[in-house]
């Protein structure tokens, strides 16, 4: 299980909102490792895992784009039916409650990647 930080940005739900963020990061030579975004009415959220969080935060600060940073875990799984359920069952057995999760793979990939965050108390219990 790999630990990382995820940057979350609240945006207006309008054309170009996500483009502005990824352009800002790209211009700062920050590579996106994962990106998820969704809208909820007039607002939305963009989350990103980047290769250089210090450079990403500086670029966002310079562009006056507000963000929060959250500790996340990443787990690599076999790309086959039931792999994610098995991993999540193990977390649930330890009493871990997920705050968020997303997973991805490529069509021909043998591995999948799940990214999730958990409550602080649950994180401590899971690693105990």
Backbone as CSV, one residue per row, in Angstrom:
resi,resn,N_x,N_y,N_z,CA_x,CA_y,CA_z,C_x,C_y,C_z
1,UNK,0.846,-1.168,0.000,0.000,0.000,0.000,0.892,1.231,0.000
2,UNK,0.710,2.064,-0.988,1.500,3.293,-1.107,0.724,4.459,-0.512
3,UNK,1.419,5.298,0.202,0.826,6.509,0.767,1.152,7.667,-0.156
4,UNK,0.231,8.608,-0.255,0.444,9.802,-1.069,-0.460,10.903,-0.536
5,UNK,-0.391,12.053,-1.164,-1.281,13.161,-0.851,-2.098,13.495,-2.079
6,UNK,-3.343,13.830,-1.836,-4.248,14.223,-2.905,-4.616,15.685,-2.709
7,UNK,-4.598,16.428,-3.783,-4.987,17.832,-3.755,-6.435,17.920,-4.228
8,UNK,-7.265,18.636,-3.471,-8.676,18.827,-3.833,-8.953,20.309,-4.010
9,UNK,-9.676,20.629,-5.062,-9.970,22.019,-5.405,-11.460,22.155,-5.678
10,UNK,-12.098,23.090,-4.993,-13.503,23.405,-5.258,-13.554,24.364,-6.439
11,UNK,-14.452,24.096,-7.376,-14.561,24.926,-8.581,-16.024,25.258,-8.860
12,UNK,-16.227,26.296,-9.652,-17.557,26.568,-10.189,-17.802,25.566,-11.302
13,UNK,-19.025,25.100,-11.427,-19.385,24.166,-12.482,-19.604,24.961,-13.763
14,UNK,-18.501,25.199,-14.490,-18.572,25.977,-15.723,-17.498,25.461,-16.694
15,UNK,-17.709,25.692,-17.979,-16.730,25.249,-18.963,-15.341,25.835,-18.672
16,UNK,-14.331,24.998,-18.741,-12.954,25.450,-18.572,-12.421,25.402,-17.155
17,UNK,-13.260,25.075,-16.170,-12.813,25.073,-14.778,-11.699,24.044,-14.547
18,UNK,-11.902,22.842,-15.044,-10.876,21.804,-14.878,-9.666,22.130,-15.746
19,UNK,-9.897,22.632,-16.941,-8.798,22.995,-17.842,-7.858,24.009,-17.200
20,UNK,-8.419,24.982,-16.484,-7.587,25.990,-15.818,-6.637,25.344,-14.801
21,UNK,-7.154,24.402,-14.054,-6.336,23.742,-13.036,-5.245,22.904,-13.678
22,UNK,-5.603,22.074,-14.649,-4.582,21.205,-15.248,-3.584,22.010,-16.078
23,UNK,-4.021,23.116,-16.669,-3.091,23.994,-17.385,-2.096,24.603,-16.395
24,UNK,-2.584,25.072,-15.260,-1.717,25.654,-14.234,-0.670,24.638,-13.788
25,UNK,-1.092,23.416,-13.543,-0.159,22.372,-13.117,0.798,21.996,-14.243
26,UNK,0.284,21.863,-15.444,1.129,21.518,-16.584,2.181,22.574,-16.871
27,UNK,1.793,23.839,-16.785,2.758,24.926,-17.006,3.869,24.917,-15.966
28,UNK,3.586,24.362,-14.787,4.593,24.259,-13.726,5.356,22.935,-13.812
29,UNK,5.151,22.195,-14.901,5.824,20.907,-15.116,5.448,19.873,-14.058
30,UNK,4.198,19.925,-13.612,3.664,18.954,-12.659,2.903,17.904,-13.455
31,UNK,3.243,16.647,-13.259,2.581,15.561,-13.965,1.437,15.015,-13.118
32,UNK,0.287,14.818,-13.749,-0.866,14.234,-13.071,-0.743,12.719,-13.071
33,UNK,-0.828,12.110,-11.889,-0.804,10.660,-11.772,-2.224,10.105,-11.712
34,UNK,-3.136,10.894,-11.169,-4.555,10.532,-11.123,-5.361,11.814,-11.046
35,UNK,-6.543,11.791,-11.636,-7.424,12.950,-11.616,-8.861,12.457,-11.581
36,UNK,-9.655,13.051,-10.718,-11.092,12.781,-10.672,-11.789,14.122,-10.468
37,UNK,-12.920,14.293,-11.104,-13.678,15.535,-10.955,-15.157,15.214,-11.087
38,UNK,-15.977,15.987,-10.368,-17.413,15.807,-10.444,-18.097,17.119,-10.102
39,UNK,-19.318,17.240,-10.580,-20.116,18.440,-10.316,-21.281,18.075,-9.412
40,UNK,-21.644,19.027,-8.573,-22.813,18.900,-7.707,-23.555,20.229,-7.800
41,UNK,-24.470,20.319,-8.745,-25.187,21.567,-8.968,-24.255,22.622,-9.540
42,UNK,-24.227,23.813,-8.942,-23.426,24.903,-9.489,-21.934,24.823,-9.143
43,UNK,-21.544,23.850,-8.335,-20.143,23.729,-7.913,-19.624,22.337,-8.244
44,UNK,-18.340,22.178,-8.111,-17.729,20.885,-8.363,-16.442,20.752,-7.576
45,UNK,-15.858,19.579,-7.670,-14.592,19.287,-6.997,-13.670,18.602,-7.990
46,UNK,-12.424,19.001,-7.962,-11.376,18.366,-8.756,-10.359,17.818,-7.766
47,UNK,-10.031,16.537,-7.893,-9.003,15.943,-7.048,-7.871,15.450,-7.941
48,UNK,-6.649,15.589,-7.457,-5.494,15.172,-8.253,-4.402,14.609,-7.362
49,UNK,-3.758,13.583,-7.864,-2.522,13.079,-7.284,-1.449,13.441,-8.298
50,UNK,-0.392,14.072,-7.826,0.635,14.602,-8.725,1.995,14.015,-8.390
51,UNK,2.926,14.181,-9.325,4.273,13.644,-9.111,5.120,14.516,-8.201
52,UNK,4.754,15.789,-8.025,5.540,16.698,-7.204,4.575,17.647,-6.483
53,UNK,4.172,17.273,-5.267,3.156,18.070,-4.577,3.672,19.448,-4.177
54,UNK,4.938,19.576,-3.877,5.483,20.888,-3.517,5.365,21.855,-4.703
55,UNK,5.754,21.390,-5.890,5.659,22.228,-7.085,4.195,22.524,-7.424
56,UNK,3.322,21.527,-7.239,1.897,21.728,-7.523,1.299,22.777,-6.589
57,UNK,1.604,22.686,-5.315,1.062,23.649,-4.352,1.576,25.056,-4.637
58,UNK,2.840,25.185,-5.019,3.390,26.501,-5.351,2.670,27.074,-6.573
59,UNK,2.451,26.236,-7.596,1.763,26.700,-8.809,0.337,27.143,-8.491
60,UNK,-0.364,26.367,-7.670,-1.728,26.729,-7.307,-1.747,27.997,-6.447
61,UNK,-0.816,28.098,-5.520,-0.716,29.317,-4.695,-0.453,30.539,-5.583
62,UNK,0.500,30.413,-6.509,0.826,31.528,-7.400,-0.368,31.942,-8.255
63,UNK,-1.198,30.963,-8.639,-2.387,31.245,-9.454,-3.597,31.615,-8.597
64,UNK,-3.391,31.670,-7.291,-4.471,31.991,-6.338,-5.647,31.018,-6.461
65,UNK,-5.304,29.747,-6.614,-6.303,28.684,-6.652,-6.254,27.983,-5.299
66,UNK,-7.341,28.070,-4.547,-7.405,27.466,-3.212,-7.528,25.946,-3.330
67,UNK,-6.911,25.241,-2.399,-6.925,23.783,-2.403,-6.799,23.268,-0.976
68,UNK,-7.128,21.990,-0.809,-6.842,21.285,0.429,-6.026,20.059,0.063
69,UNK,-5.315,19.543,1.040,-4.482,18.363,0.811,-4.907,17.273,1.784
70,UNK,-5.078,16.061,1.272,-5.545,14.939,2.066,-4.598,13.757,1.877
71,UNK,-4.290,13.077,2.971,-3.500,11.847,2.882,-4.385,10.750,2.297
72,UNK,-3.837,10.024,1.346,-4.578,8.913,0.736,-3.688,7.680,0.694
73,UNK,-4.308,6.554,0.485,-3.605,5.292,0.270,-3.901,4.834,-1.141
74,UNK,-2.916,4.186,-1.748,-3.094,3.604,-3.075,-2.728,2.130,-2.973
75,UNK,-3.543,1.285,-3.515,-3.249,-0.146,-3.479,-3.358,-0.691,-4.899
76,UNK,-2.352,-1.449,-5.286,-2.363,-2.082,-6.597,-3.015,-3.451,-6.454
77,UNK,-3.928,-3.742,-7.366,-4.704,-4.976,-7.323,-4.604,-5.706,-8.647
78,UNK,-4.883,-6.995,-8.615,-5.005,-7.740,-9.860,-6.225,-7.206,-10.596
79,UNK,-6.145,-7.092,-11.904,-7.261,-6.604,-12.712,-8.151,-7.787,-13.071
80,UNK,-8.924,-8.223,-12.073,-9.850,-9.325,-12.296,-11.049,-9.159,-11.366
81,UNK,-12.180,-9.732,-11.746,-13.388,-9.587,-10.945,-13.173,-10.012,-9.488
82,UNK,-13.645,-9.195,-8.567,-13.573,-9.525,-7.150,-12.353,-9.009,-6.418
83,UNK,-11.331,-8.535,-7.134,-10.107,-8.067,-6.470,-10.367,-6.881,-5.550
84,UNK,-11.128,-5.911,-6.020,-11.417,-4.741,-5.204,-12.271,-5.125,-3.999
85,UNK,-13.264,-5.971,-4.202,-14.121,-6.410,-3.096,-13.292,-7.094,-2.012
86,UNK,-12.353,-7.914,-2.416,-11.494,-8.624,-1.453,-10.676,-7.626,-0.632
87,UNK,-10.089,-6.635,-1.295,-9.287,-5.629,-0.596,-10.155,-4.807,0.355
88,UNK,-11.352,-4.428,-0.091,-12.244,-3.635,0.746,-12.796,-4.442,1.913
89,UNK,-13.021,-5.734,1.712,-13.462,-6.599,2.813,-12.408,-6.631,3.924
90,UNK,-11.134,-6.643,3.552,-10.062,-6.636,4.551,-10.074,-5.340,5.355
91,UNK,-10.279,-4.224,4.682,-10.354,-2.943,5.392,-11.569,-2.908,6.315
92,UNK,-12.700,-3.367,5.822,-13.923,-3.369,6.626,-13.760,-4.252,7.864
93,UNK,-13.079,-5.384,7.720,-12.856,-6.281,8.856,-12.025,-5.605,9.951
94,UNK,-11.225,-4.608,9.557,-10.426,-3.856,10.526,-11.184,-2.641,11.054
95,UNK,-12.425,-2.473,10.619,-13.237,-1.342,11.069,-12.940,-0.049,10.342
96,UNK,-12.325,-0.144,9.170,-11.963,1.054,8.409,-13.153,1.525,7.590
97,UNK,-13.503,2.799,7.753,-14.579,3.419,6.990,-13.966,4.350,5.946
98,UNK,-14.314,4.167,4.695,-13.765,4.985,3.617,-14.455,6.334,3.536
99,UNK,-13.676,7.385,3.335,-14.230,8.707,3.064,-14.481,8.888,1.573
100,UNK,-13.618,8.316,0.753,-13.777,8.367,-0.702,-12.931,7.257,-1.307
101,UNK,-13.294,6.872,-2.525,-12.525,5.857,-3.246,-12.771,6.026,-4.739
102,UNK,-11.732,5.774,-5.521,-11.895,5.603,-6.953,-10.840,4.611,-7.408
103,UNK,-11.120,3.946,-8.500,-10.207,2.922,-8.997,-10.167,2.995,-10.508
104,UNK,-9.061,2.553,-11.085,-8.918,2.604,-12.530,-7.956,1.523,-13.002
105,UNK,-8.012,1.259,-14.275,-7.084,0.349,-14.939,-7.130,0.658,-16.432
106,UNK,-6.229,0.063,-17.159,-6.310,0.161,-18.613,-6.962,-1.114,-19.127
107,UNK,-7.522,-1.063,-20.298,-8.245,-2.215,-20.831,-7.368,-3.465,-20.882
108,UNK,-6.134,-3.304,-21.287,-5.262,-4.473,-21.403,-4.356,-4.657,-20.179
109,UNK,-4.533,-3.803,-19.164,-3.677,-3.860,-17.992,-3.915,-5.094,-17.140
110,UNK,-2.857,-5.598,-16.559,-2.968,-6.743,-15.660,-3.210,-6.283,-14.225
111,UNK,-2.990,-5.002,-13.967,-3.159,-4.455,-12.624,-4.163,-3.317,-12.641
112,UNK,-4.797,-3.097,-11.502,-5.698,-1.968,-11.301,-5.161,-1.175,-10.115
113,UNK,-5.556,0.074,-10.003,-5.131,0.915,-8.904,-6.366,1.475,-8.227
114,UNK,-6.451,1.274,-6.904,-7.527,1.862,-6.109,-6.916,2.940,-5.230
115,UNK,-7.567,4.085,-5.164,-7.123,5.223,-4.356,-8.238,5.509,-3.366
116,UNK,-7.890,5.622,-2.075,-8.923,5.887,-1.087,-8.368,6.675,0.086
117,UNK,-9.265,7.334,0.809,-8.891,8.012,2.054,-9.800,7.498,3.155
118,UNK,-9.268,7.514,4.369,-10.013,7.033,5.522,-9.894,8.041,6.653
119,UNK,-10.784,7.916,7.623,-10.760,8.790,8.794,-9.468,8.559,9.575
120,UNK,-8.978,9.581,10.252,-7.723,9.495,10.995,-7.734,8.343,11.988
121,UNK,-8.805,8.193,12.756,-8.857,7.125,13.746,-8.783,5.756,13.058
122,UNK,-9.473,5.617,11.943,-9.458,4.353,11.213,-8.082,4.087,10.625
123,UNK,-7.406,5.130,10.172,-6.068,4.959,9.611,-5.118,4.427,10.672
124,UNK,-5.219,4.938,11.867,-4.342,4.473,12.938,-4.639,3.029,13.296
125,UNK,-5.924,2.651,13.337,-6.302,1.287,13.666,-5.870,0.309,12.594
126,UNK,-5.947,0.731,11.322,-5.599,-0.152,10.210,-4.117,-0.469,10.176
127,UNK,-3.302,0.436,10.675,-1.860,0.205,10.642,-1.334,-0.341,11.960
128,UNK,-2.230,-0.523,12.926,-1.799,-1.034,14.244,-1.587,-2.522,14.232
